[in-house]
């Protein structure tokens, strides 16, 4: 059972990423996450910067490449933008840095 039960955008995003990775056969964990409130003239949301760590498995690169176009079901929020900022191998594991903008879906 997933210990993350909150409804904030960061928690929902982590759960969505875990589910999306699992469907692709990728096991990953969140090494770091930083969330900053974000707003424009018409939208309110959160900017997230995450580092994901995953073991190199078949399909990992395809999963990483699919992230910017992936659909995530986040109750009360939408992923407006997701960019893969960096992918690097450290001690045999892949470290993937993502920048994600979620918006409140009212």
Buried (B, 14 or more C-beta within 10 A) or exposed (E): EEEBEEEBBBBBBBBBBBEBBEEBEBEBEBEEBEBEEBEEEEBEBBBBBBBBBBEEBEEBEEBBEEBEEBEBEBEEBBBEEBEBEEBEEEEEEBBBBBBBBBBEEE
